[in-house]
């Protein structure tokens, strides 16, 4: 079975003797391209949260009961019923991924309390699903996720479900009434199907840097909070 390399084009045209390559250890014949994220690649004030912080917490609405860009609406009762498996399953755990790659970069958590006593909770309330997630730092992909959350490249959640039961409205909207929740992915505005599903970095144990990061994120958000923040600064 071939190995898929995530950051390598699948159709790259390389002159390779495939028979000779099978099972052989090959010494580099040219320069080695190091794609690991190094401290030199990030602003100095972000080194600690990206490379050293044991926890990196994000929180915000992962889904709101509106019709998304694909004409899909997920009822929040269906999401609420799927939450236990998503957070607690040992054989089929839900994941936090990026850009719909379905490669884990973190885990969903039920709740998080910061050092100042602020409590964040994964919950379905009314027409909104709020998600707390803890991003890792053990792989390059997870470190990049932390970086992109800090610089604003990633600011929205996109939820992946399997629709077990749905019905269609007269206007064509597909309404999911029972689902399995498999993944919540992080991405840019272009990848987020629900424009109201945006998150903030809320904790990584590094004080003033966190406050500055939240201010940057709020300015970019298309939300009431972001609008108010911008008005206060203008």
N, C-alpha and C positions, 0 to 999 in steps of 0.2 A: 504494500500500500504506500503510495507516495505521501510525502510530508508536505503539508501546505505551509508556506511561509507568509505570514500575514502582511508584512511590509515589502513584499517582493511581487512585481507584476507576474501574473500567471502565464502571459503570452510572450514573455521575454525570449528573444531569439539569440540563443547562445550555441556556438558550435561545440558540442560535447560528445565524446565517445561514450555513449550510455553503457555499453557492455563493460568498458574498462572502469567506469565510475561506480558500478554496483559493488558495494561491500568494501571499497578501498578507502584508506585514509590518505587524503591528498594534502601535500604541503602547499602553502600559499605560493602562487606564481606571480603575484602582483601585490599592490598595496592592500592592506586590510582596512575595510571600511567599518569603523566603530560606530554603531548606531545607539550605543547606550547613552542615557542622559547623564551628563556630567555637571558638576557644580559650575563649571565655566559657562554652561549653556543657560543659566538662569540668573536673574538679578540676585544680588547678595542677600537682600532682606527676605528672599523666598527660599534660601537654601535649607534652613531649619525645618519649615513645615513640609517641604517636599521630600527631603532625604532623611530627616531624623525624627519627626513627630510620629509617635506610635499610633495616634489617632488623628484622622482628618475627617471632620463631620460636615456633611451638607444636609440641608433641610429645605423643604418647600413643597408646594402642591405638585404631585406627580400626575394627577389627572383630575379634570373637572368635567362634570357631566354636561358637556356641550358636544355638538357635532364637530368632528375634526375635519381636516382637509380632505380626507378620503371618503367622507360621508358616513363615518362610523360613530356611534354613540354607545358608550359603555355605562350601564346603570351602576351606580355606586354600591347598591346592595350586592351585586355580583362580585365586585372587587372585595368588599368586606368579607364575603363568604370564602374568598380564595386567599385571604391574608395569612392565615395560620400556616398553610402549607408553604407559602412563599418564604416565610421567615423561619420556619421551624423544621422543615423536612430534612432528614439526614441523607436520604437516597435521591431525592429530586429537589434540591434546594434552588430557590430563586436566586438570581445573580444581579449584580450591578455591572453593567458593561459600558462600552463607549461606541458610538457611531454604528450601532446595530451589529457589531462584530460577534456578539455573544461570547466574548472572552472575559472572564471575571476580572474586575479591577477593584472590587470591594464587596461589602456585604450589607444587606438591609438590616437595620436594628430596630427593636421596638421602641426604645427610648434612649435619650442621652441627657445628662445633666452636666452643665459646664461648671467650672470652678466658682463662678459668681452666683450659682444657684439657678440659672436659667434652665428650664426643662423643655426638651423637644421630644415629641412623641409621634410615632407612626400611627395614623388613625384615619378612619373614614368618618366624616362628619357632614351631614347634609349632602350636598352635591360635590364634595371635594375629598380627594384622597391625598393626604399629606404623608410624605415619606422621609424618614431619617436614614442616612446611609453613612457608612464608615469606609473611606477609600484607603487601600493599602499602599505600601511603598516597597514591595519586595520584587517587583518586576519593572522593566522600563515602561511598559504600557500603563501600569498603575501610577508611576511617578509622573508620566506625561499627563495623565488624567488630573492629578493634583495641580500641575502647572497650568493646564488649560482652564481649570475652574478658577484659579487665582487671577489669570489675565483676562478672563471674560470670554474666551473662545467657547467654553462650555457653560451654558447658563440655563439649559432646559432639560427636563426629563421627557422620555418617550417610553410608554408602557407597552410591553409585548404580552398579549394574552392569546389563548386559544378559546375561541367562542364556541361554547358547547351548545348554547341555545340562543336563538335570536329571532327577531321578527322585523319585517319591513313596514315602514310607514308609507302612507300614500305618496309622500314626496321622494321616496326612494332611500331615505335614511335607514341604515341597518342598526338595529338596537340590540345590543348584547344583554341578555338577562341572566345568563349563567356562564362562567368562564373559569379557566385555569390561568393563574398569573405566573408567568415564567421569568421575565426579565424586565428590569427598568434600565434603559440605556441613557447615557449622557451625551449631549451633542449641542451643536449650534442651532440657531433659529431655523435654518433650512431643514434640519433633520427632525425637528420636534413637530409632531403632527398637531398637537394641541397648544396653541399660543399662550394659554393661561398656565401651562405647566412649567414654571420656572423655579429654580432653587437658589439658595445662597450658601456660601461657606459660612458656617456658624461657629466652628471651634477647631483650633489645632494647637492650643496651649501656647500661643506666642504673642499675647497682649496686643500692643498698638498696631502691629502688622495686620492682625485680624480686623480691627476696626477700619483700617484703610481699605482692606480688601472688600469689606461689606459695602463701604461707601461707593467704591467703583462699580460693584455689581448692581447696587440699587439704581445708579444712574443709567445703567444699560437696560434695566427691566422695563418691559411694557406692562406695567401694573399700576394699581392705585398707589401702592407704597413708593414705587419708583417715581411716579409723577409728583407726589407730595415732596419727596426728597429733592427732586430737581427744582421745584418751585421754591423750597426753602433756601436753596443755594443761589438762585438767580437774584 
